[in-house]
Amino acid sequence: MTNLLMSLYVRLMTSIAPLKNEKGQGLVEYALILVLIAIVVIAMVTGIGGKANTVFSKVNSALN
């Protein structure tokens, strides 16, 4: 019985294997990398923006 189930499993897996499409996998990986880069850039701009605002405020108050 175990041999019969194993042979059916092997036949099923070998018939399904050609149906797998991995072309979109690379696109998903590139999209994830771009999302991670965007998150890092947004975090950096947010941090730099706060510091830049402080510097411009000091310059403005020094000019007044």
Phi and psi in radians as a Rosetta constraint file:
Dihedral C 1 N 2 CA 2 C 2 CIRCULARHARMONIC -1.133 0.35
Dihedral N 2 CA 2 C 2 N 3 CIRCULARHARMONIC -0.686 0.35
Dihedral C 2 N 3 CA 3 C 3 CIRCULARHARMONIC -1.133 0.35
Dihedral N 3 CA 3 C 3 N 4 CIRCULARHARMONIC -0.659 0.35
Dihedral C 3 N 4 CA 4 C 4 CIRCULARHARMONIC -1.130 0.35
Dihedral N 4 CA 4 C 4 N 5 CIRCULARHARMONIC -0.793 0.35
Dihedral C 4 N 5 CA 5 C 5 CIRCULARHARMONIC -1.120 0.35
Dihedral N 5 CA 5 C 5 N 6 CIRCULARHARMONIC -0.697 0.35
Dihedral C 5 N 6 CA 6 C 6 CIRCULARHARMONIC -1.136 0.35
Dihedral N 6 CA 6 C 6 N 7 CIRCULARHARMONIC -0.732 0.35
Dihedral C 6 N 7 CA 7 C 7 CIRCULARHARMONIC -1.175 0.35
Dihedral N 7 CA 7 C 7 N 8 CIRCULARHARMONIC -0.651 0.35
Dihedral C 7 N 8 CA 8 C 8 CIRCULARHARMONIC -1.134 0.35
Dihedral N 8 CA 8 C 8 N 9 CIRCULARHARMONIC -0.697 0.35
Dihedral C 8 N 9 CA 9 C 9 CIRCULARHARMONIC -1.104 0.35
Dihedral N 9 CA 9 C 9 N 10 CIRCULARHARMONIC -0.784 0.35
Dihedral C 9 N 10 CA 10 C 10 CIRCULARHARMONIC -1.110 0.35
Dihedral N 10 CA 10 C 10 N 11 CIRCULARHARMONIC -0.742 0.35
Dihedral C 10 N 11 CA 11 C 11 CIRCULARHARMONIC -1.093 0.35
Dihedral N 11 CA 11 C 11 N 12 CIRCULARHARMONIC -0.730 0.35
Dihedral C 11 N 12 CA 12 C 12 CIRCULARHARMONIC -1.111 0.35
Dihedral N 12 CA 12 C 12 N 13 CIRCULARHARMONIC -0.793 0.35
Dihedral C 12 N 13 CA 13 C 13 CIRCULARHARMONIC -1.176 0.35
Dihedral N 13 CA 13 C 13 N 14 CIRCULARHARMONIC -0.648 0.35
Dihedral C 13 N 14 CA 14 C 14 CIRCULARHARMONIC -1.268 0.35
Dihedral N 14 CA 14 C 14 N 15 CIRCULARHARMONIC -0.469 0.35
Dihedral C 14 N 15 CA 15 C 15 CIRCULARHARMONIC -1.416 0.35
Dihedral N 15 CA 15 C 15 N 16 CIRCULARHARMONIC -0.471 0.35
Dihedral C 15 N 16 CA 16 C 16 CIRCULARHARMONIC -1.464 0.35
Dihedral N 16 CA 16 C 16 N 17 CIRCULARHARMONIC -0.540 0.35
Dihedral C 16 N 17 CA 17 C 17 CIRCULARHARMONIC -0.930 0.35
Dihedral N 17 CA 17 C 17 N 18 CIRCULARHARMONIC -0.768 0.35
Dihedral C 17 N 18 CA 18 C 18 CIRCULARHARMONIC -1.174 0.35
Dihedral N 18 CA 18 C 18 N 19 CIRCULARHARMONIC -0.320 0.35
Dihedral C 18 N 19 CA 19 C 19 CIRCULARHARMONIC -1.400 0.35
Dihedral N 19 CA 19 C 19 N 20 CIRCULARHARMONIC -0.242 0.35
Dihedral C 19 N 20 CA 20 C 20 CIRCULARHARMONIC -1.197 0.35
Dihedral N 20 CA 20 C 20 N 21 CIRCULARHARMONIC 2.346 0.35
Dihedral C 20 N 21 CA 21 C 21 CIRCULARHARMONIC -2.058 0.35
Dihedral N 21 CA 21 C 21 N 22 CIRCULARHARMONIC 1.987 0.35
Dihedral C 21 N 22 CA 22 C 22 CIRCULARHARMONIC -1.905 0.35
Dihedral N 22 CA 22 C 22 N 23 CIRCULARHARMONIC 0.283 0.35
Dihedral C 22 N 23 CA 23 C 23 CIRCULARHARMONIC -1.169 0.35
Dihedral N 23 CA 23 C 23 N 24 CIRCULARHARMONIC -0.638 0.35
Dihedral C 23 N 24 CA 24 C 24 CIRCULARHARMONIC -1.356 0.35
Dihedral N 24 CA 24 C 24 N 25 CIRCULARHARMONIC -0.183 0.35
Dihedral C 24 N 25 CA 25 C 25 CIRCULARHARMONIC -1.112 0.35
Dihedral N 25 CA 25 C 25 N 26 CIRCULARHARMONIC -0.756 0.35
Dihedral C 25 N 26 CA 26 C 26 CIRCULARHARMONIC -1.092 0.35
Dihedral N 26 CA 26 C 26 N 27 CIRCULARHARMONIC -0.691 0.35
Dihedral C 26 N 27 CA 27 C 27 CIRCULARHARMONIC -1.102 0.35
Dihedral N 27 CA 27 C 27 N 28 CIRCULARHARMONIC -0.716 0.35
Dihedral C 27 N 28 CA 28 C 28 CIRCULARHARMONIC -1.142 0.35
Dihedral N 28 CA 28 C 28 N 29 CIRCULARHARMONIC -0.712 0.35
Dihedral C 28 N 29 CA 29 C 29 CIRCULARHARMONIC -1.111 0.35
Dihedral N 29 CA 29 C 29 N 30 CIRCULARHARMONIC -0.759 0.35
Dihedral C 29 N 30 CA 30 C 30 CIRCULARHARMONIC -1.115 0.35
Dihedral N 30 CA 30 C 30 N 31 CIRCULARHARMONIC -0.668 0.35
Dihedral C 30 N 31 CA 31 C 31 CIRCULARHARMONIC -1.122 0.35
Dihedral N 31 CA 31 C 31 N 32 CIRCULARHARMONIC -0.718 0.35
Dihedral C 31 N 32 CA 32 C 32 CIRCULARHARMONIC -1.121 0.35
Dihedral N 32 CA 32 C 32 N 33 CIRCULARHARMONIC -0.702 0.35
Dihedral C 32 N 33 CA 33 C 33 CIRCULARHARMONIC -1.102 0.35
Dihedral N 33 CA 33 C 33 N 34 CIRCULARHARMONIC -0.754 0.35
Dihedral C 33 N 34 CA 34 C 34 CIRCULARHARMONIC -1.111 0.35
Dihedral N 34 CA 34 C 34 N 35 CIRCULARHARMONIC -0.666 0.35
Dihedral C 34 N 35 CA 35 C 35 CIRCULARHARMONIC -1.140 0.35
Dihedral N 35 CA 35 C 35 N 36 CIRCULARHARMONIC -0.748 0.35
Dihedral C 35 N 36 CA 36 C 36 CIRCULARHARMONIC -1.116 0.35
Dihedral N 36 CA 36 C 36 N 37 CIRCULARHARMONIC -0.720 0.35
Dihedral C 36 N 37 CA 37 C 37 CIRCULARHARMONIC -1.105 0.35
Dihedral N 37 CA 37 C 37 N 38 CIRCULARHARMONIC -0.718 0.35
Dihedral C 37 N 38 CA 38 C 38 CIRCULARHARMONIC -1.101 0.35
Dihedral N 38 CA 38 C 38 N 39 CIRCULARHARMONIC -0.700 0.35
Dihedral C 38 N 39 CA 39 C 39 CIRCULARHARMONIC -1.108 0.35
Dihedral N 39 CA 39 C 39 N 40 CIRCULARHARMONIC -0.749 0.35
Dihedral C 39 N 40 CA 40 C 40 CIRCULARHARMONIC -1.122 0.35
Dihedral N 40 CA 40 C 40 N 41 CIRCULARHARMONIC -0.756 0.35
Dihedral C 40 N 41 CA 41 C 41 CIRCULARHARMONIC -1.119 0.35
Dihedral N 41 CA 41 C 41 N 42 CIRCULARHARMONIC -0.741 0.35
Dihedral C 41 N 42 CA 42 C 42 CIRCULARHARMONIC -1.099 0.35
Dihedral N 42 CA 42 C 42 N 43 CIRCULARHARMONIC -0.728 0.35
Dihedral C 42 N 43 CA 43 C 43 CIRCULARHARMONIC -1.115 0.35
Dihedral N 43 CA 43 C 43 N 44 CIRCULARHARMONIC -0.710 0.35
Dihedral C 43 N 44 CA 44 C 44 CIRCULARHARMONIC -1.171 0.35
Dihedral N 44 CA 44 C 44 N 45 CIRCULARHARMONIC -0.760 0.35
Dihedral C 44 N 45 CA 45 C 45 CIRCULARHARMONIC -1.137 0.35
Dihedral N 45 CA 45 C 45 N 46 CIRCULARHARMONIC -0.659 0.35
Dihedral C 45 N 46 CA 46 C 46 CIRCULARHARMONIC -1.105 0.35
Dihedral N 46 CA 46 C 46 N 47 CIRCULARHARMONIC -0.779 0.35
Dihedral C 46 N 47 CA 47 C 47 CIRCULARHARMONIC -1.160 0.35
Dihedral N 47 CA 47 C 47 N 48 CIRCULARHARMONIC -0.752 0.35
Dihedral C 47 N 48 CA 48 C 48 CIRCULARHARMONIC -1.204 0.35
Dihedral N 48 CA 48 C 48 N 49 CIRCULARHARMONIC -0.620 0.35
Dihedral C 48 N 49 CA 49 C 49 CIRCULARHARMONIC -1.079 0.35
Dihedral N 49 CA 49 C 49 N 50 CIRCULARHARMONIC -0.709 0.35
Dihedral C 49 N 50 CA 50 C 50 CIRCULARHARMONIC -1.142 0.35
Dihedral N 50 CA 50 C 50 N 51 CIRCULARHARMONIC -0.731 0.35
Dihedral C 50 N 51 CA 51 C 51 CIRCULARHARMONIC -1.199 0.35
Dihedral N 51 CA 51 C 51 N 52 CIRCULARHARMONIC -0.681 0.35
Dihedral C 51 N 52 CA 52 C 52 CIRCULARHARMONIC -1.129 0.35
Dihedral N 52 CA 52 C 52 N 53 CIRCULARHARMONIC -0.668 0.35
Dihedral C 52 N 53 CA 53 C 53 CIRCULARHARMONIC -1.084 0.35
Dihedral N 53 CA 53 C 53 N 54 CIRCULARHARMONIC -0.709 0.35
Dihedral C 53 N 54 CA 54 C 54 CIRCULARHARMONIC -1.119 0.35
Dihedral N 54 CA 54 C 54 N 55 CIRCULARHARMONIC -0.766 0.35
Dihedral C 54 N 55 CA 55 C 55 CIRCULARHARMONIC -1.103 0.35
Dihedral N 55 CA 55 C 55 N 56 CIRCULARHARMONIC -0.797 0.35
Dihedral C 55 N 56 CA 56 C 56 CIRCULARHARMONIC -1.148 0.35
Dihedral N 56 CA 56 C 56 N 57 CIRCULARHARMONIC -0.596 0.35
Dihedral C 56 N 57 CA 57 C 57 CIRCULARHARMONIC -1.129 0.35
Dihedral N 57 CA 57 C 57 N 58 CIRCULARHARMONIC -0.731 0.35
Dihedral C 57 N 58 CA 58 C 58 CIRCULARHARMONIC -1.131 0.35
Dihedral N 58 CA 58 C 58 N 59 CIRCULARHARMONIC -0.728 0.35
Dihedral C 58 N 59 CA 59 C 59 CIRCULARHARMONIC -1.133 0.35
Dihedral N 59 CA 59 C 59 N 60 CIRCULARHARMONIC -0.737 0.35
Dihedral C 59 N 60 CA 60 C 60 CIRCULARHARMONIC -1.104 0.35
Dihedral N 60 CA 60 C 60 N 61 CIRCULARHARMONIC -0.762 0.35
Dihedral C 60 N 61 CA 61 C 61 CIRCULARHARMONIC -1.216 0.35
Dihedral N 61 CA 61 C 61 N 62 CIRCULARHARMONIC -0.523 0.35
Dihedral C 61 N 62 CA 62 C 62 CIRCULARHARMONIC -1.251 0.35
Dihedral N 62 CA 62 C 62 N 63 CIRCULARHARMONIC -0.556 0.35
Dihedral C 62 N 63 CA 63 C 63 CIRCULARHARMONIC -1.344 0.35
Dihedral N 63 CA 63 C 63 N 64 CIRCULARHARMONIC -0.425 0.35
